[in-house]
Amino acid sequence: MSAELTIILLNTVIIVIAYVSVYPKLAGKNLNKVALFDCLASGLALVIVANKYWGTAVEFDFLMFELNWFWFTLLSYSIIEIPVALWYFRDSLPKGS
């Protein structure tokens, strides 16, 4: 399995566990609490990836760019999380007129 796919899989697992299990129990629909817990969840992803890639010169392909482990993890986490967060808060978002 490629390094990129491993990080994407890690991010996906963390996000699914967070939004399906942890956030409903600890934060509900409180945006501030979800944001706080999400900082911890994304930090967990960064710590796990840093444990393997800190100090290495490994480059990760992100579309047309070469990124280091930190930026690849953070950007891929954000891209995976946005639709999940919108789904989670779909009832809380203001309805269009």
C-alpha positions in Angstrom: 0.0 0.0 0.0 1.4 3.4 -0.9 2.2 6.0 1.7 -0.5 8.3 0.4 -3.2 5.7 0.5 -2.1 4.7 4.1 -2.5 8.3 5.3 -5.9 8.7 3.5 -7.1 5.5 5.1 -5.9 6.6 8.5 -7.7 10.0 8.1 -10.9 8.3 6.9 -10.9 5.9 9.9 -10.4 8.8 12.4 -13.1 10.9 10.8 -15.6 8.1 10.7 -15.0 7.1 14.3 -15.2 10.8 15.4 -18.4 11.7 13.5 -20.3 8.4 14.1 -19.3 7.7 17.7 -17.4 10.3 19.6 -19.0 13.6 18.5 -22.6 12.6 18.9 -21.9 11.5 22.5 -19.6 14.3 23.6 -20.5 17.3 21.5 -23.9 16.8 20.0 -24.6 19.6 17.5 -22.6 22.1 19.4 -20.2 23.6 16.7 -17.7 24.9 19.3 -17.3 21.5 20.9 -17.1 19.7 17.6 -14.4 22.2 16.5 -12.4 21.5 19.7 -12.7 17.8 19.4 -11.8 18.0 15.7 -8.6 19.8 16.6 -7.8 16.8 18.8 -8.7 14.3 16.1 -6.7 16.0 13.4 -3.9 16.4 15.8 -4.0 12.6 16.5 -3.7 12.0 12.7 -0.7 14.3 12.5 1.0 12.7 15.5 0.5 9.2 14.1 1.9 10.2 10.7 4.7 12.2 12.3 5.8 9.1 14.2 6.6 7.5 10.8 7.6 10.3 8.5 9.2 13.1 10.7 12.7 13.8 9.6 12.4 11.9 6.3 12.5 13.4 2.9 9.5 11.4 1.6 7.4 13.5 -0.8 3.7 12.9 -1.2 1.8 13.4 -4.4 -1.2 15.7 -3.9 -2.9 16.3 -7.3 -0.1 18.2 -9.2 1.9 19.1 -6.1 4.6 17.4 -4.0 4.0 17.9 -0.3 5.7 16.8 2.9 3.9 14.5 5.3 2.5 17.4 7.4 0.8 19.2 4.6 -0.4 16.1 2.9 -2.0 14.8 6.1 -3.6 18.1 6.9 -5.0 18.8 3.4 -6.2 15.2 2.9 -7.9 15.3 6.3 -9.6 18.5 5.5 -10.9 17.4 2.1 -12.2 14.1 3.6 -13.8 15.9 6.6 -15.7 18.7 4.8 -18.5 16.6 3.3 -18.8 14.5 6.5 -19.1 17.7 8.6 -21.7 19.1 6.3 -23.6 15.8 6.6 -23.3 15.9 10.4 -24.6 19.4 10.6 -27.2 19.2 7.8 -30.1 19.7 10.2 -28.4 22.6 12.0 -27.5 24.6 8.9 -29.9 27.5 8.0 -32.4 26.6 5.3 -32.4 28.7 2.1 -35.5 30.8 1.4 
